[in-house]
């Protein structure tokens, strides 16, 4: 998700990506 934060699309991707990453991290752990 860090890649998205550094990308030009960060303005509209960051919020959704953070939620998705949170779900993935929760599943992995």
C-alpha distance matrix in Angstrom:
0.0 3.8 5.2 5.2 6.5 8.9 9.9 13.0 11.7 9.8 13.0 12.8 9.3 7.8 10.2 9.8 6.1 6.9 9.9 8.7 6.7 9.9 12.0 10.7 11.2 14.5 15.6 15.1 17.0
3.8 0.0 3.8 5.3 5.0 6.5 8.7 12.2 11.9 9.6 13.0 13.9 10.9 8.9 11.8 12.5 9.1 9.1 12.7 12.2 9.8 12.4 15.1 13.8 13.5 17.0 18.4 17.5 18.9
5.2 3.8 0.0 3.8 5.4 5.3 6.3 10.0 10.2 9.0 12.8 13.5 10.6 9.8 13.2 13.4 10.1 11.4 14.7 13.6 11.9 15.1 17.1 15.6 16.0 19.5 20.5 19.4 21.4
5.2 5.3 3.8 0.0 3.8 5.3 4.9 7.9 6.9 5.7 9.4 9.8 6.8 6.5 10.1 10.3 7.5 9.5 12.6 11.9 11.1 14.2 16.2 15.4 16.3 19.4 20.4 20.1 22.1
6.5 5.0 5.4 3.8 0.0 3.8 5.6 8.1 7.9 5.0 8.3 9.9 7.8 5.8 9.5 11.0 8.7 9.3 12.9 13.2 12.0 14.4 17.1 16.7 16.9 19.9 21.6 21.3 22.7
8.9 6.5 5.3 5.3 3.8 0.0 3.8 6.8 8.3 6.6 9.9 12.1 10.5 9.3 13.1 14.5 12.1 13.0 16.6 16.6 15.2 17.8 20.4 19.6 19.8 23.0 24.5 23.8 25.3
9.9 8.7 6.3 4.9 5.6 3.8 0.0 3.8 5.4 5.5 8.8 10.4 9.0 9.3 13.1 13.9 11.9 13.8 17.0 16.6 16.0 18.9 21.0 20.3 21.1 24.2 25.3 24.9 26.8
13.0 12.2 10.0 7.9 8.1 6.8 3.8 0.0 3.8 5.4 7.2 9.2 9.2 10.3 13.6 14.7 13.6 15.7 18.6 18.5 18.5 21.3 23.3 23.0 24.0 26.9 28.1 28.0 29.9
11.7 11.9 10.2 6.9 7.9 8.3 5.4 3.8 0.0 3.8 5.4 6.0 5.8 7.9 10.8 11.4 10.8 13.3 15.7 15.7 16.2 19.0 20.6 20.6 22.1 24.6 25.7 26.1 28.1
9.8 9.6 9.0 5.7 5.0 6.6 5.5 5.4 3.8 0.0 3.8 5.5 4.9 4.9 8.3 9.8 9.1 10.7 13.5 14.1 14.2 16.5 18.7 18.9 19.9 22.4 23.9 24.3 25.9
13.0 13.0 12.8 9.4 8.3 9.9 8.8 7.2 5.4 3.8 0.0 3.8 6.0 6.3 8.2 10.3 10.9 12.1 14.4 15.7 16.4 18.2 20.3 21.2 22.2 24.3 26.0 26.7 28.2
12.8 13.9 13.5 9.8 9.9 12.1 10.4 9.2 6.0 5.5 3.8 0.0 3.8 5.9 6.7 7.7 9.1 11.1 12.5 13.5 15.0 16.9 18.4 19.5 21.0 22.8 24.2 25.4 27.1
9.3 10.9 10.6 6.8 7.8 10.5 9.0 9.2 5.8 4.9 6.0 3.8 0.0 3.8 5.7 5.6 5.8 8.4 10.2 10.4 11.7 14.0 15.4 16.1 17.7 19.8 21.0 21.9 23.8
7.8 8.9 9.8 6.5 5.8 9.3 9.3 10.3 7.9 4.9 6.3 5.9 3.8 0.0 3.8 5.6 5.1 6.0 8.7 9.8 10.2 12.0 14.2 15.0 15.9 18.0 19.8 20.5 22.0
10.2 11.8 13.2 10.1 9.5 13.1 13.1 13.6 10.8 8.3 8.2 6.7 5.7 3.8 0.0 3.8 5.5 5.3 6.6 8.9 10.1 10.9 12.9 14.6 15.6 16.9 18.9 20.3 21.4
9.8 12.5 13.4 10.3 11.0 14.5 13.9 14.7 11.4 9.8 10.3 7.7 5.6 5.6 3.8 0.0 3.8 5.4 5.2 6.3 8.6 9.9 10.9 12.5 14.3 15.5 16.9 18.5 20.2
6.1 9.1 10.1 7.5 8.7 12.1 11.9 13.6 10.8 9.1 10.9 9.1 5.8 5.1 5.5 3.8 0.0 3.8 5.4 5.0 6.0 8.4 9.8 10.4 12.0 14.0 15.3 16.2 18.1
6.9 9.1 11.4 9.5 9.3 13.0 13.8 15.7 13.3 10.7 12.1 11.1 8.4 6.0 5.3 5.4 3.8 0.0 3.8 5.5 5.1 6.0 8.7 9.9 10.4 12.1 14.2 15.2 16.3
9.9 12.7 14.7 12.6 12.9 16.6 17.0 18.6 15.7 13.5 14.4 12.5 10.2 8.7 6.6 5.2 5.4 3.8 0.0 3.8 5.5 5.1 6.4 8.8 10.0 10.7 12.6 14.5 15.6
8.7 12.2 13.6 11.9 13.2 16.6 16.6 18.5 15.7 14.1 15.7 13.5 10.4 9.8 8.9 6.3 5.0 5.5 3.8 0.0 3.8 5.4 5.2 6.3 8.7 9.9 10.8 12.4 14.4
6.7 9.8 11.9 11.1 12.0 15.2 16.0 18.5 16.2 14.2 16.4 15.0 11.7 10.2 10.1 8.6 6.0 5.1 5.5 3.8 0.0 3.8 5.3 5.0 6.0 8.4 9.8 10.4 12.1
9.9 12.4 15.1 14.2 14.4 17.8 18.9 21.3 19.0 16.5 18.2 16.9 14.0 12.0 10.9 9.9 8.4 6.0 5.1 5.4 3.8 0.0 3.8 5.5 5.2 6.1 8.7 10.0 10.6
12.0 15.1 17.1 16.2 17.1 20.4 21.0 23.3 20.6 18.7 20.3 18.4 15.4 14.2 12.9 10.9 9.8 8.7 6.4 5.2 5.3 3.8 0.0 3.8 5.5 5.1 6.2 8.7 10.0
10.7 13.8 15.6 15.4 16.7 19.6 20.3 23.0 20.6 18.9 21.2 19.5 16.1 15.0 14.6 12.5 10.4 9.9 8.8 6.3 5.0 5.5 3.8 0.0 3.8 5.4 5.1 6.1 8.6
11.2 13.5 16.0 16.3 16.9 19.8 21.1 24.0 22.1 19.9 22.2 21.0 17.7 15.9 15.6 14.3 12.0 10.4 10.0 8.7 6.0 5.2 5.5 3.8 0.0 3.8 5.4 5.1 6.1
14.5 17.0 19.5 19.4 19.9 23.0 24.2 26.9 24.6 22.4 24.3 22.8 19.8 18.0 16.9 15.5 14.0 12.1 10.7 9.9 8.4 6.1 5.1 5.4 3.8 0.0 3.8 5.6 5.3
15.6 18.4 20.5 20.4 21.6 24.5 25.3 28.1 25.7 23.9 26.0 24.2 21.0 19.8 18.9 16.9 15.3 14.2 12.6 10.8 9.8 8.7 6.2 5.1 5.4 3.8 0.0 3.8 5.5
15.1 17.5 19.4 20.1 21.3 23.8 24.9 28.0 26.1 24.3 26.7 25.4 21.9 20.5 20.3 18.5 16.2 15.2 14.5 12.4 10.4 10.0 8.7 6.1 5.1 5.6 3.8 0.0 3.8
17.0 18.9 21.4 22.1 22.7 25.3 26.8 29.9 28.1 25.9 28.2 27.1 23.8 22.0 21.4 20.2 18.1 16.3 15.6 14.4 12.1 10.6 10.0 8.6 6.1 5.3 5.5 3.8 0.0
